[in-house]
Amino acid sequence: MTYIKGENLTIHYPIFGSSSRSFKKTIIRAATGGRIASDARGINICAIDNISFSFTEGERIGLVGHNGAGKSTLLRALAGVYAPMGGKLEVKGKIASLLDFSLGMDSEFTGYENIFMRCVLMGIAKSEVYKHMDDIIEFSELGEYIKMPMRTYSSGMSLRLAFSICTTFPSDIILMDEWLSIGDADFSKKAEVRLLEFIKKSSILVLASHDPEQIRKICSRVVTMDHGHIVDDNKIN
């Protein structure tokens, strides 16, 4: 069974070498929205503050709140990027993190080589990569550029390749920071169809967004965050 459970989860990170003078504390508080504590080493940002939650199979979770509310930090904790400083976090299921498309991509390697690089980080067996290679290349529309170093790609071409890789292999849990819009109008249209199908095959989606319409369209539950706390949690009818 796929699920995500957090119990009294707390995450903070230090700003080393920063002065604890009140002016700097005020600036950081305004920029991050996080609670701030200081010690002899500098300033600590408390991005997630003692929250508990449970996401289960079939749920489409929308994370909402102002910039600095803790949405992105929570997503990165679920992806394994940030370790809890307090409490517990338990994630059961294979995760597809659509948070950073550049992860594992090297500009000196060809598109073909980068498919393998990214898939290694995703835990995909080489035999599976070979099985889906033609589909990845065809969907990306890179043609002969797949044999060229990624430094010769435009930013749009790089995104198309990364998107094609990430959405080829089904996962139990999908993590997204804002809804994805990839490439020009034609590619974006087919990418959205593929993304919706990718989400449909998953057990749990966690999407952070500032777009209320997108949240209503995609999600079945809305979790509102504010200064590292969960302040509201409602089903969408």
C-alpha positions, 0 to 999 in steps of 0.5 A: 500500500502506498502512503506518506505519513509525517508525525511532528515533522520539523525541518530547519536549516542554518545560515552559517556565518550570518549575524543575528542582528535584528535587521538581518533577522527581519529581512530573512523572515520577510524573504522566507516566511520561516520562523527564525532562531539564532545561536552562536553559529548564526541563524536557523530557518525553521521551514517546517514546524512540528506538522503531522499529516497522512496522504493515502492511495488515490489522493491528489494533494494540493499544497497552497500558501504564500511564498515561504510557507514551507510547501517546497521544503515539504516536497523536498523532504518527501523527495529525500532531499531534506532530512527531518530534524525532528519527528518522523517521515515515512514514505511507502512507494516509488517516487517520481520527483518533478522538482528539478529537471536538471538533476543528473543531466550533464551538458557535456554528455549527449542526450542519449547518454543523459537518458541513462544518467537520469534513469540511474538516479531514478533507479531504473534498470538498464534493460528498462531504459533500452526498452523505452529508449525509442519512446523517450527520443520520439516524444522529445522530438530531438531527432538527430540532436539526441546524439549531440552534447546537451550544451548544444541544446536550447533550454526548451530542448533540454526540458523536453528531454528531461520531461520525456524521461521522467514521465516514461516510467510510472511511479506510485508517488508524484511530486510537483512544484507548480504545474508544468508547461513544457515547450511551445504551444504544440509540444505543451499540449501533448505534454499536458496529455502525457502528464495527466496520464502519468498522474492517472497511473500514480497512487498519490500526487502532491502538487504545490501551486499558487493557481487555485483553478489548477488545484481545483481541476487536479486535486481532491484535497487541499492542504494550506501551509503558513510559516511552516505550519499546516493551518487548513486541510480540506477535501475538494468536492 
